Amino acid sequence: MIELTGLTKVYDSFTALSDVSFRVDRGDIFGFIGPNGAGKTTTIRILATLLDPTHGSAMIDGLSVVEEPEAVRRVIGYMPDDYGAYDGISVWEYLDFFAGAYKVPRRARRRVLEAVMELTDLDGLRHRLVVELSKGMRQRLCLAKTLVHDPKVLILDEPASGLDPRARIEFRVLLKELREMGKTIFISSHILTELSDVCTKVAILERGKLVASGEIAEIVKALTPHQTVIVRVQGAADKAVGLLRALPFVTDVEARDGELRARHAGDADIPLLVRRLAENDVPILGVSEEKMDLEDVFMRITKGEVA
């Protein structure tokens, strides 16, 4: 649905993007992450047909963002991180204006606006002035505006920025609903815990270069070929270490902070591990597997550098 090939953007002597290539498949919720200054907004502006690349190509639904920008704009919905919100008009008037701008037929417009407001939970606010809306409701209004022409692809730049916890949870639920409706969602955000809850794939950018892309589980697997089982025992730590090292799938055991950390190559037989300790009278307080989340991946794979 979205395909970047060798995407490069140079401003005079400054390279904002360098040879970036990745693919977003139909129906993905694709997280686009990186430190400030990594090149995320530059990439998004190119996808939104607001900026031309210096080299390379960007395709959306088989259309070139450079050669067919008008056609691309008909299939995308772009929600920037900063947007105008015409304070002197009502919610309905705001959406009606954009429906007209997107050339939604007038006879279908009321039905379209009703559906979009119901989806974004704005129906009870149709007569409210935009200036009176909370930050969360303004974000919903901007998303509703992005949806009025029923785009196939949503490009969302920091859509949850500044929202309170409840509004972020509601926004996350809404993203999942949109995916179920068949939308492909490309989303940039600094709130990594929330992206990990909703994204099917991610791309990580640093200093204008792609450092990783794909499913989070596959990136984690590439970063951590050895996995760890954490075992908490009551006393008998030395005995437990010897028993764990004797297991065929365990490659190493380390005692740390009252825990035993047994490393393996992804083939741990947890029931066997528990049975071996129990049969040898080692009191077990808990067993868990060490997991990496998106924040761990981000910290492991980036260096905190900006261009």
Buried (B, 14 or more C-beta within 10 A) or exposed (E): BBBBBBBBBBEEEEBBBBBBBBBBEEEBBBBBBBBEBBBBBBBBBBBBBEBEBEEBBBBBBEBBBBEBBEBBBBBBBBBBBEBEEEEEBBBBBBBBBBBEEBEBEEEEBEEBBBBBBEBBBBBEBBEBBBEEBEEBBBBBBBBBBBBBBBBBBBBBBBBBBEBEEEBBBBBBEBBEEBBEEEBBBBBBBBBBEBBBBBBBBBBBBBBBBBBBBBEBEEBBBEEBEEBBBBBBBEEBBEBBBEBBEEBEBBEEBEBEEEBBBBBBEEEBBEEEBBEBBEEEEBEBEEBEEEEBEBBBBBEEBBEEEEB
